[in-house]
Each structure stands twice: as structure tokens, then as C-alpha cells.
Amino acid sequence: MIKWLSKLPLFKAVYRQGGIDSFPLAQKDILETMRDDLDKQAEELAKKKLNDLLSPVDLQHIVTINKQTGVIYLGGARADDGELGNLKNEAEYLVQTRLWKLLIETPKSLAEKEIFIAGENLDAIKKGRSILYTLSSQRNVVELLKNYQPKKPLAPTAQVSV
């Protein structure tokens, strides 16, 4: 800087004032940059979570039941008694494990918090109800398999001799 310019009283005042005023502007710029970075990180995290939720569904692992006939389908194909017997045993075992209790109670607690504590708006209540619906679906599948009763073979018909 030119020495004679820095000695002028007006320049000193302007230079000093510029430094004082520029600090809030610089701080504002830094905060906006940080906010942009956080927005980008939040967006990336949201995309990752959405991709995790919307991963392709393995149709071979879908359980359905024809309510009229009581037939259980696995992956769109009618399940045979052997496979359903194995799944029944697994379901009976699963509901007795600590893991099952953790898988049920943890989301149920989150749902209660969303509905009753954080439920200040309709979105929080919807989120809580969504969690409860998911839990209900999981329980229904396990109960369906746990309560499966294999079909008894038909008794042979007596032959009538003439």
C-alpha cells in the first residue's frame, strides 16, 4: 500500500470501518457456505436412505394368502406343506427370541414418540402410523406362518364290493 495514503485520516477511518463492517459480511458468507455444505450432505443422506428404502423387491420373498381358500403363496407360487412346516418352526422359534422383541419394541417406541411426543403436526402422526403399519404387517406374516396347520391327507375311501 502507498504509505502516504495510509497516513490520511479519512483513509484510516474508512479502512478501519471497512474492516469492522466486513467481518459480519464475511461471517455471513461463511455461514451460507456451511449451510450449503450441510444442505448437500443432508440431500446425499436423504438420497441414500431413499435408495435403501426403495431397493428392488425380491418377489421370491413375498408372502400372500388367498383368504377364500386359505392357500399360502410364497413368491407367487403355492407353497408346499414341507416348506410351510419349516417356516412354521422358524416363526415359532423367532417369536420366542430376544431379537424379535427388539425388532418389535424399538420401532413401536419410535412410533409412540412420533405420535404422542413429537406429534405436533400431521406429518409426525403419519410417520408414527406408518411405523405401526409396518410392524403390523410383520406380525401378520409371522402369525400366519406360526399358525399354519398342514392339510391332513384325505382318508382312503372304502371300496364297496358287489
GROMACS elastic network, one bead per residue, 0.5 to 0.9 nm:
[ bonds ]
;  ai    aj funct       b0    kb
    1     4     6  0.88391   500
    1     5     6  0.76818   500
    1     6     6  0.74009   500
    2     5     6  0.54578   500
    2     6     6  0.66035   500
    3     6     6  0.52736   500
    3     7     6  0.65556   500
    4     7     6  0.52413   500
    4     8     6  0.69323   500
    5     8     6  0.55929   500
    5    11     6  0.68399   500
    5    12     6  0.88024   500
    6     9     6  0.80195   500
    6    11     6  0.61644   500
    6    12     6  0.63994   500
    6    15     6  0.87522   500
    7    10     6  0.87337   500
    7    11     6  0.73628   500
    7    12     6  0.70503   500
    8    11     6  0.53016   500
    8    12     6  0.63398   500
    8    13     6  0.88243   500
    9    12     6  0.50669   500
    9    13     6  0.62526   500
    9    14     6  0.86347   500
   10    13     6  0.51718   500
   10    14     6  0.61314   500
   10    15     6  0.84160   500
   11    14     6  0.50712   500
   11    15     6  0.57806   500
   11    16     6  0.83053   500
   12    15     6  0.50887   500
   12    16     6  0.59282   500
   12    17     6  0.83831   500
   13    16     6  0.51817   500
   13    17     6  0.59747   500
   13    18     6  0.83532   500
   14    17     6  0.50798   500
   14    18     6  0.58464   500
   14    19     6  0.85024   500
   15    18     6  0.50549   500
   15    19     6  0.62556   500
   15    20     6  0.87752   500
   16    19     6  0.51916   500
   16    20     6  0.63933   500
   16    21     6  0.86868   500
   17    20     6  0.50830   500
   17    21     6  0.59864   500
   17    22     6  0.82183   500
   18    21     6  0.51456   500
   18    22     6  0.56821   500
   18    23     6  0.85738   500
   19    22     6  0.51242   500
   19    23     6  0.64592   500
   20    23     6  0.56636   500
   20    24     6  0.78065   500
   21    24     6  0.61867   500
   21    25     6  0.69825   500
   22    25     6  0.50620   500
   22    26     6  0.59865   500
   22    27     6  0.84437   500
   23    26     6  0.50735   500
   23    27     6  0.59952   500
   23    28     6  0.84536   500
   24    28     6  0.59385   500
   24    29     6  0.85130   500
   25    29     6  0.62072   500
   25    30     6  0.86303   500
   26    29     6  0.50344   500
   26    30     6  0.61801   500
   26    31     6  0.86176   500
   27    30     6  0.50633   500
   27    31     6  0.61260   500
   27    32     6  0.85618   500
   28    31     6  0.51195   500
   28    32     6  0.61269   500
   28    33     6  0.85656   500
   29    32     6  0.51463   500
   29    33     6  0.61595   500
   29    34     6  0.86148   500
   30    33     6  0.50766   500
   30    34     6  0.61614   500
   30    35     6  0.85457   500
   31    34     6  0.50024   500
   31    35     6  0.60112   500
   31    36     6  0.85120   500
   32    36     6  0.60836   500
   32    37     6  0.85562   500
   33    36     6  0.50458   500
   33    37     6  0.62176   500
   33    38     6  0.86181   500
   34    38     6  0.61076   500
   34    39     6  0.84777   500
   35    39     6  0.59838   500
   35    40     6  0.85174   500
   36    40     6  0.61613   500
   36    41     6  0.86113   500
   37    40     6  0.50901   500
   37    41     6  0.62036   500
   37    42     6  0.85734   500
   38    42     6  0.59893   500
   38    43     6  0.84049   500
   39    42     6  0.50467   500
   39    43     6  0.59992   500
   39    44     6  0.85436   500
   40    43     6  0.50360   500
   40    44     6  0.61389   500
   40    45     6  0.85792   500
   41    44     6  0.51142   500
   41    45     6  0.61422   500
   41    46     6  0.85366   500
   42    45     6  0.50722   500
   42    46     6  0.60379   500
   42    47     6  0.85577   500
   43    46     6  0.50390   500
   43    47     6  0.61480   500
   43    48     6  0.86196   500
   44    47     6  0.51057   500
   44    48     6  0.62084   500
   44    49     6  0.86686   500
   45    48     6  0.50716   500
   45    49     6  0.61536   500
   45    50     6  0.85022   500
   46    49     6  0.51332   500
   46    50     6  0.60244   500
   46    51     6  0.84999   500
   47    50     6  0.50563   500
   47    51     6  0.60534   500
   47    52     6  0.85352   500
   48    51     6  0.50890   500
   48    52     6  0.61598   500
   48    53     6  0.86393   500
   49    52     6  0.50017   500
   49    53     6  0.61866   500
   49    54     6  0.85436   500
   50    53     6  0.50234   500
   50    54     6  0.59621   500
   50    55     6  0.83715   500
   51    54     6  0.50085   500
   51    55     6  0.57641   500
   52    55     6  0.53895   500
   53    56     6  0.88927   500
   54    57     6  0.79706   500
   56    59     6  0.89286   500
   57    60     6  0.86953   500
   57    61     6  0.82961   500
   57    62     6  0.86247   500
   58    61     6  0.57256   500
   58    62     6  0.73917   500
   58    75     6  0.83140   500
   59    62     6  0.55155   500
   59    74     6  0.85421   500
   59    75     6  0.52274   500
   59    76     6  0.76287   500
   60    63     6  0.86086   500
   60    74     6  0.65186   500
   60    76     6  0.73528   500
   60    77     6  0.87588   500
   61    74     6  0.64282   500
   61    75     6  0.54452   500
   62    73     6  0.80019   500
   62    74     6  0.57123   500
   62    75     6  0.50078   500
   62    76     6  0.74601   500
   63    72     6  0.71748   500
   63    73     6  0.58323   500
   63    75     6  0.65453   500
   63    76     6  0.79297   500
   63   141     6  0.70400   500
   64    71     6  0.85270   500
   64    72     6  0.59058   500
   64    73     6  0.51691   500
   64    74     6  0.66135   500
   64    75     6  0.80926   500
   64    76     6  0.76157   500
   64   141     6  0.85418   500
   65    68     6  0.87067   500
   65    69     6  0.83760   500
   65    70     6  0.62448   500
   65    71     6  0.56253   500
   65    73     6  0.58967   500
   65    74     6  0.87930   500
   65   144     6  0.88394   500
   66    69     6  0.56161   500
   66    70     6  0.53053   500
   66    71     6  0.53155   500
   66    72     6  0.65390   500
   66    73     6  0.79209   500
   67    70     6  0.50556   500
   67    71     6  0.73731   500
   67    72     6  0.88837   500
   68    71     6  0.81683   500
   69    72     6  0.89305   500
   71    78     6  0.70903   500
   71    79     6  0.79959   500
   72    77     6  0.85332   500
   72    78     6  0.61536   500
   72    79     6  0.59906   500
   72    80     6  0.87181   500
   72    84     6  0.84752   500
   72   144     6  0.88454   500
   72   145     6  0.89523   500
   73    76     6  0.54672   500
   73    77     6  0.52052   500
   73    79     6  0.52038   500
   73    80     6  0.88553   500
   74    77     6  0.54953   500
   74    78     6  0.63318   500
   74    79     6  0.57042   500
   75    78     6  0.82672   500
   75    79     6  0.87321   500
   76    79     6  0.87804   500
   79    82     6  0.83549   500
   79    83     6  0.66278   500
   79    84     6  0.65387   500
   80    83     6  0.56203   500
   80    84     6  0.62807   500
   80    85     6  0.86141   500
   81    84     6  0.50509   500
   81    85     6  0.58866   500
   81    86     6  0.85988   500
   81   149     6  0.89885   500
   81   150     6  0.60925   500
   81   151     6  0.76568   500
   82    85     6  0.50827   500
   82    86     6  0.63826   500
   82    87     6  0.87430   500
   82   150     6  0.87722   500
   83    86     6  0.51275   500
   83    87     6  0.62244   500
   83    88     6  0.85422   500
   84    88     6  0.59580   500
   84    89     6  0.86146   500
   84   145     6  0.70231   500
   84   148     6  0.72824   500
   84   149     6  0.88975   500
   84   150     6  0.79860   500
   85    88     6  0.50053   500
   85    89     6  0.63767   500
   85    90     6  0.87221   500
   85   145     6  0.83974   500
   85   148     6  0.76155   500
   85   149     6  0.82940   500
   85   150     6  0.73063   500
   86    89     6  0.52066   500
   86    90     6  0.63025   500
   86    91     6  0.86732   500
   87    91     6  0.60060   500
   87    92     6  0.84952   500
   87   142     6  0.89131   500
   87   145     6  0.61708   500
   87   146     6  0.75484   500
   87   148     6  0.89443   500
   88    91     6  0.50971   500
   88    92     6  0.61278   500
   88    93     6  0.85660   500
   88   142     6  0.83477   500
   88   143     6  0.89455   500
   88   144     6  0.84980   500
   88   147     6  0.71085   500
   88   148     6  0.63758   500
   88   149     6  0.87945   500
   89    92     6  0.51416   500
   89    93     6  0.61864   500
   89    94     6  0.85129   500
   89   145     6  0.84717   500
   89   146     6  0.71223   500
   90    93     6  0.51059   500
   90    94     6  0.59142   500
   90    95     6  0.87257   500
   90   145     6  0.85857   500
   90   146     6  0.79800   500
   91    95     6  0.62651   500
   91    96     6  0.87841   500
   91   141     6  0.89976   500
   91   142     6  0.56248   500
   91   143     6  0.75177   500
   91   144     6  0.89486   500
   91   145     6  0.62663   500
   91   146     6  0.51378   500
   91   147     6  0.89355   500
   92    95     6  0.57231   500
   92    96     6  0.69001   500
   92   142     6  0.82918   500
   92   143     6  0.87344   500
   92   145     6  0.84189   500
   92   146     6  0.55340   500
   92   147     6  0.87230   500
   93    96     6  0.54364   500
   93    97     6  0.67403   500
   94    97     6  0.53470   500
   94    98     6  0.84971   500
   94    99     6  0.78085   500
   94   100     6  0.61319   500
   94   142     6  0.84513   500
   95    98     6  0.81947   500
   95    99     6  0.85218   500
   95   100     6  0.57123   500
   95   101     6  0.75131   500
   95   142     6  0.80229   500
   95   146     6  0.89664   500
   96    99     6  0.86110   500
   96   100     6  0.72172   500
   96   101     6  0.81449   500
   97   100     6  0.54675   500
   97   101     6  0.68454   500
   97   102     6  0.89492   500
   98   101     6  0.51029   500
   98   102     6  0.62283   500
   98   103     6  0.86194   500
   99   102     6  0.50213   500
   99   103     6  0.60842   500
   99   104     6  0.86023   500
  100   103     6  0.50164   500
  100   104     6  0.61797   500
  100   105     6  0.84872   500
  101   104     6  0.51560   500
  101   105     6  0.57972   500
  101   106     6  0.81914   500
  102   105     6  0.52835   500
  102   106     6  0.57067   500
  102   107     6  0.85029   500
  103   106     6  0.59413   500
  103   107     6  0.69425   500
  103   108     6  0.88295   500
  103   135     6  0.87820   500
  104   107     6  0.60601   500
  104   108     6  0.62548   500
  104   109     6  0.88095   500
  104   135     6  0.66875   500
  104   138     6  0.89098   500
  104   139     6  0.86303   500
  105   109     6  0.60329   500
  105   110     6  0.86451   500
  106   109     6  0.52368   500
  106   110     6  0.64280   500
  106   111     6  0.87596   500
  107   111     6  0.60619   500
  107   112     6  0.85806   500
  107   131     6  0.65931   500
  107   132     6  0.77178   500
  107   135     6  0.76222   500
  108   111     6  0.50189   500
  108   112     6  0.62259   500
  108   113     6  0.86823   500
  108   128     6  0.85136   500
  108   131     6  0.72678   500
  108   132     6  0.65726   500
  108   135     6  0.76472   500
  109   112     6  0.51219   500
  109   113     6  0.62952   500
  109   114     6  0.86837   500
  110   113     6  0.51497   500
  110   114     6  0.62188   500
  110   115     6  0.86734   500
  110   128     6  0.72582   500
  110   131     6  0.79595   500
  111   114     6  0.50635   500
  111   115     6  0.60992   500
  111   116     6  0.83908   500
  111   125     6  0.83890   500
  111   127     6  0.73654   500
  111   129     6  0.68088   500
  111   130     6  0.81473   500
  111   131     6  0.58362   500
  111   132     6  0.64763   500
  112   115     6  0.51767   500
  112   116     6  0.56895   500
  112   117     6  0.73122   500
  112   118     6  0.88794   500
  112   128     6  0.66539   500
  112   129     6  0.89762   500
  112   132     6  0.89637   500
  113   116     6  0.54605   500
  113   118     6  0.59540   500
  113   119     6  0.75681   500
  113   128     6  0.77104   500
  114   117     6  0.59707   500
  114   119     6  0.53176   500
  114   120     6  0.87709   500
  114   124     6  0.53496   500
  114   125     6  0.60947   500
  114   126     6  0.85407   500
  114   127     6  0.68202   500
  114   128     6  0.50919   500
  114   129     6  0.86367   500
  115   118     6  0.62937   500
  115   120     6  0.82362   500
  115   124     6  0.61880   500
  115   126     6  0.78880   500
  115   127     6  0.78342   500
  115   128     6  0.53415   500
  115   129     6  0.75361   500
  116   119     6  0.53328   500
  116   120     6  0.83099   500
  116   125     6  0.79675   500
  116   128     6  0.89257   500
  117   120     6  0.76627   500
  118   121     6  0.79877   500
  118   124     6  0.65447   500
  118   125     6  0.82587   500
  119   122     6  0.70374   500
  119   123     6  0.78302   500
  119   125     6  0.53693   500
  119   126     6  0.89450   500
  119   128     6  0.84633   500
  120   123     6  0.84956   500
  120   124     6  0.69394   500
  120   125     6  0.79909   500
  121   124     6  0.56989   500
  121   125     6  0.67637   500
  121   126     6  0.89402   500
  122   125     6  0.51285   500
  122   126     6  0.61116   500
  122   127     6  0.85800   500
  123   126     6  0.50075   500
  123   127     6  0.60948   500
  123   128     6  0.86424   500
  124   127     6  0.50284   500
  124   128     6  0.62611   500
  124   129     6  0.86512   500
  125   128     6  0.51181   500
  125   129     6  0.61770   500
  125   130     6  0.85310   500
  126   129     6  0.50637   500
  126   130     6  0.60283   500
  126   131     6  0.86599   500
  127   130     6  0.50464   500
  127   131     6  0.63906   500
  127   132     6  0.88006   500
  128   131     6  0.51757   500
  128   132     6  0.63778   500
  128   133     6  0.87088   500
  129   133     6  0.60920   500
  129   134     6  0.86310   500
  130   133     6  0.50489   500
  130   134     6  0.62967   500
  130   135     6  0.87250   500
  131   134     6  0.51810   500
  131   135     6  0.63553   500
  131   136     6  0.86782   500
  132   135     6  0.50505   500
  132   136     6  0.61192   500
  132   137     6  0.86423   500
  133   137     6  0.62131   500
  133   138     6  0.87055   500
  134   137     6  0.51001   500
  134   138     6  0.63204   500
  134   139     6  0.86841   500
  135   138     6  0.51297   500
  135   139     6  0.61671   500
  135   140     6  0.85454   500
  136   139     6  0.51086   500
  136   140     6  0.60653   500
  136   141     6  0.87296   500
  137   140     6  0.50822   500
  137   141     6  0.63828   500
  137   142     6  0.87860   500
  138   141     6  0.53178   500
  138   142     6  0.63750   500
  138   143     6  0.86161   500
  139   142     6  0.51453   500
  139   143     6  0.59322   500
  139   144     6  0.83717   500
  140   143     6  0.50944   500
  140   144     6  0.59114   500
  140   145     6  0.85574   500
  141   144     6  0.51263   500
  141   145     6  0.62967   500
  141   146     6  0.84886   500
  142   145     6  0.52513   500
  142   146     6  0.58883   500
  142   147     6  0.84772   500
  143   147     6  0.58776   500
  143   148     6  0.83617   500
  144   147     6  0.54299   500
  144   148     6  0.62214   500
  145   148     6  0.51901   500
  145   149     6  0.89126   500
  146   149     6  0.87307   500
  149   152     6  0.87336   500
  151   154     6  0.88601   500
  152   155     6  0.85904   500
  153   156     6  0.88155   500
  154   157     6  0.84917   500
  155   158     6  0.89875   500
  156   159     6  0.88823   500
